[in-house]
Amino acid sequence: MRLIIIPIFFISVLLFFSVYISPENWDYSGLLSLLIPIFVLLNLFLVVLLLFGRIKLIFFPILALIIGWKFFVVTFQWNLPDTDTAGFSVLSYNVMLFNNTWGPNKEELILNSIQWVKENPADIKCFQEFYQDYTTPSRNAIKIIGNDGEYENAFLAVDGNPRKKSYGMAIFSRFPIINSGKVFDNKKNNGAMFADIIIQKDTIRIYNAHLESMNISASELDNLEGIRNQYRATIRKLKQGIQMRAAQTKILSEHIQNSPHPVILAGDFNDLPYSYTYFSLRKILENAFEKMGRGFGFTYNKVLFFLRIDNIFFTDALNILQFNTHREVDYSDHYPISAVFAFPEADR
């Protein structure tokens, strides 16, 4: 038994610390971190098993769980929302190009998707995979969601013709946008942008990020058989995506730390809470799910439903009052997430 438990302990510790190693420096660190949930569960099983056997060896799985406690925190929460909702709300949603794909119900899906984001009452709305079509009134998302000037907007096109049809990222705000810009883009479908927004007498900087995708097409994720048949290609694509996200996270983190204003970072990070990406951002920002989430907070709407890859981070200069994952909204391969924030009373 000792020959099993002690190696499991050392492997667990290695995995738990792999989230602090950049995949740019060691390309396997990102893949290893995917095993963290398995080894957390394995150590829990060993604790229960050893309670009825070799009690002295229980020290090793218990110590492993203590070292890896942070992974319980990022996985499951049961917070009670603040009853005070007198703040400003932020929505983040990967809209999957508003379902702008070929199909018998294409037009209906587009209209319903755009209508939902228009009617959502959030004060600030951040969209990834945002599709803009100036040539068709019913798909002119900027005009429709802007609601005749109720929302100001900032748009970052990463592909297509920005004057006709393009897709990228967008930030809409009921409050004045006084500055906006690009952090990075890769001329594909990913990028990061920011907007400086005045809320009463305060200015905040909203970042909207869509980090490098997992590089696996939706058809490959539609069933587990497809994943098994292409596991080698899947591993290679995962590895490439992990490395690119590490580089993008470095750029984004440096930009955030140079912000002159309190920060809210929203978006689709395409990485699990057991990743270098997540823990790099967690070092400089708070996470809305960890502070006010309930349950597991899964945000992916495909066969791998147990993924939480969409997040809202924020600086501790802000108070968070509520956080929600809108699993009732089924228009995209992601669920929208939202949070309510307020400025500390001392700052008012």
Backbone hydrogen bonds, N-H to C=O, Kabsch-Sander energy under -0.5 kcal/mol:
donor,donor_aa,acceptor,acceptor_aa,energy
4,I,1,M,-1.3
5,I,1,M,-2.6
6,I,2,R,-2.1
8,I,4,I,-1.8
9,F,5,I,-2.1
10,F,6,I,-2.1
11,I,7,P,-2.5
12,S,8,I,-2.4
13,V,9,F,-2.3
14,L,10,F,-2.1
15,L,11,I,-2.5
16,F,12,S,-2.7
17,F,13,V,-1.6
18,S,14,L,-0.7
18,S,15,L,-0.8
20,Y,17,F,-1.6
21,I,18,S,-1.5
22,S,20,Y,-0.6
25,N,22,S,-1.6
26,W,22,S,-2.0
29,S,26,W,-2.0
32,L,28,Y,-2.6
33,S,29,S,-1.9
34,L,30,G,-0.5
34,L,31,L,-1.0
35,L,32,L,-2.1
36,I,33,S,-1.5
39,F,35,L,-1.9
40,V,36,I,-2.2
41,L,37,P,-2.1
42,L,38,I,-2.1
43,N,39,F,-2.1
44,L,40,V,-1.9
45,F,41,L,-2.4
46,L,42,L,-2.1
47,V,43,N,-2.0
48,V,44,L,-1.9
49,L,45,F,-2.7
50,L,46,L,-2.9
51,L,47,V,-1.1
52,F,48,V,-0.5
52,F,49,L,-1.2
53,G,50,L,-1.4
55,I,53,G,-1.7
57,L,54,R,-1.2
58,I,55,I,-1.1
59,F,56,K,-1.0
60,F,57,L,-1.4
62,I,58,I,-2.0
63,L,59,F,-2.5
64,A,60,F,-2.3
65,L,61,P,-2.2
66,I,62,I,-2.0
67,I,63,L,-2.5
68,G,64,A,-2.2
69,W,66,I,-1.3
71,F,68,G,-1.8
72,F,68,G,-0.5
72,F,69,W,-1.5
73,V,69,W,-1.4
74,V,70,K,-1.8
75,T,71,F,-0.5
75,T,72,F,-0.5
76,F,72,F,-2.4
77,Q,295,G,-2.2
79,N,293,G,-2.4
82,D,321,L,-2.9
85,T,83,T,-0.8
87,G,85,T,-2.5
88,F,341,F,-2.5
90,V,339,A,-2.9
91,L,124,I,-2.9
92,S,337,I,-3.0
93,Y,126,C,-2.3
95,V,93,Y,-1.0
95,V,128,Q,-1.9
97,L,129,E,-2.3
98,F,95,V,-1.2
99,N,95,V,-0.6
99,N,96,M,-1.6
100,N,97,L,-1.1
101,T,99,N,-2.5
106,K,103,G,-1.4
109,L,105,N,-2.6
110,I,106,K,-2.5
111,L,107,E,-2.4
112,N,108,E,-2.7
113,S,109,L,-2.5
114,I,110,I,-2.6
115,Q,111,L,-2.4
116,W,112,N,-2.1
117,V,113,S,-1.8
118,K,114,I,-2.0
119,E,115,Q,-2.4
120,N,116,W,-1.5
124,I,89,S,-2.0
125,K,172,F,-2.7
126,C,91,L,-3.1
127,F,170,A,-2.8
128,Q,93,Y,-1.9
129,E,168,G,-0.6
130,F,168,G,-2.5
132,Q,130,F,-0.5
132,Q,166,S,-3.2
133,D,139,R,-1.1
134,Y,164,K,-3.2
136,T,133,D,-0.6
139,R,136,T,-2.1
140,N,137,P,-1.1
141,A,139,R,-2.2
144,I,140,N,-2.5
145,I,141,A,-2.9
146,G,142,I,-1.8
147,N,143,K,-0.8
147,N,144,I,-0.8
148,D,143,K,-0.9
150,E,146,G,-0.9
150,E,147,N,-1.1
151,Y,146,G,-2.2
152,E,173,S,-3.4
154,A,171,I,-2.3
156,L,169,M,-3.1
157,A,155,F,-0.6
158,V,156,L,-0.5
158,V,167,Y,-2.0
159,D,167,Y,-1.4
161,N,165,K,-2.3
164,K,161,N,-1.9
166,S,132,Q,-2.4
167,Y,159,D,-2.1
168,G,130,F,-2.2
169,M,156,L,-2.6
170,A,127,F,-1.9
171,I,154,A,-2.7
172,F,125,K,-2.8
173,S,152,E,-2.7
174,R,123,D,-2.4
178,I,176,P,-0.6
178,I,196,D,-2.4
179,N,196,D,-1.0
181,G,194,F,-2.0
183,V,192,A,-3.0
184,F,192,A,-1.5
186,N,190,N,-1.5
191,G,210,H,-1.8
192,A,184,F,-2.7
193,M,208,N,-2.3
194,F,181,G,-2.4
195,A,206,I,-2.0
196,D,179,N,-3.2
197,I,195,A,-0.5
197,I,204,I,-3.0
198,I,176,P,-2.2
199,I,197,I,-0.6
199,I,202,D,-3.2
200,Q,198,I,-0.6
202,D,199,I,-2.4
204,I,197,I,-2.6
205,R,262,P,-3.1
206,I,195,A,-2.9
206,I,204,I,-0.6
207,Y,205,R,-0.6
207,Y,264,I,-3.3
208,N,193,M,-2.5
209,A,207,Y,-0.5
209,A,266,A,-2.6
210,H,191,G,-3.2
211,L,268,D,-1.7
220,E,217,S,-1.0
221,L,217,S,-0.8
221,L,218,A,-0.9
222,D,219,S,-0.6
227,I,223,N,-1.2
228,R,224,L,-2.2
229,N,225,E,-2.2
230,Q,226,G,-1.0
231,Y,228,R,-1.1
234,T,230,Q,-2.7
235,I,231,Y,-2.7
236,R,232,R,-2.2
237,K,233,A,-2.4
238,L,234,T,-2.6
239,K,235,I,-2.5
240,Q,236,R,-2.2
241,G,237,K,-2.5
242,I,238,L,-2.6
243,Q,239,K,-1.9
244,M,240,Q,-2.1
245,R,241,G,-2.5
246,A,242,I,-1.8
247,A,243,Q,-1.7
248,Q,244,M,-2.4
249,T,245,R,-2.8
250,K,246,A,-1.7
251,I,247,A,-1.7
252,L,248,Q,-2.7
253,S,249,T,-3.0
254,E,250,K,-2.0
255,H,251,I,-1.9
256,I,252,L,-2.5
257,Q,253,S,-2.4
258,N,254,E,-0.8
258,N,255,H,-0.6
259,S,256,I,-1.8
264,I,205,R,-2.2
265,L,313,F,-2.5
266,A,207,Y,-2.9
266,A,264,I,-0.6
267,G,311,N,-1.7
268,D,209,A,-1.7
269,F,267,G,-0.7
269,F,309,I,-2.6
270,N,309,I,-0.7
279,F,275,S,-2.3
280,S,276,Y,-2.2
281,L,277,T,-1.9
282,R,278,Y,-2.2
283,K,279,F,-0.9
284,I,280,S,-0.5
284,I,281,L,-0.9
285,L,281,L,-1.7
286,E,314,F,-3.5
288,A,312,I,-3.1
291,K,287,N,-1.7
292,M,288,A,-2.6
293,G,289,F,-2.7
295,G,77,Q,-3.2
299,T,307,L,-2.4
300,Y,307,L,-1.5
301,N,333,D,-2.9
305,F,303,V,-1.7
307,L,304,L,-0.9
309,I,307,L,-0.6
311,N,267,G,-2.2
313,F,265,L,-3.6
314,F,286,E,-2.2
315,T,263,V,-2.2
318,L,315,T,-1.8
319,N,342,A,-3.2
321,L,340,V,-3.3
322,Q,340,V,-1.2
323,F,292,M,-0.6
324,N,338,S,-2.7
326,H,324,N,-0.5
326,H,336,P,-2.8
327,R,325,T,-1.7
329,V,326,H,-1.6
330,D,328,E,-0.7
335,Y,299,T,-2.4
337,I,92,S,-2.5
338,S,324,N,-2.4
339,A,90,V,-2.2
340,V,322,Q,-1.9
341,F,88,F,-3.0
342,A,319,N,-2.5
347,D,344,P,-1.8
348,R,345,E,-1.4
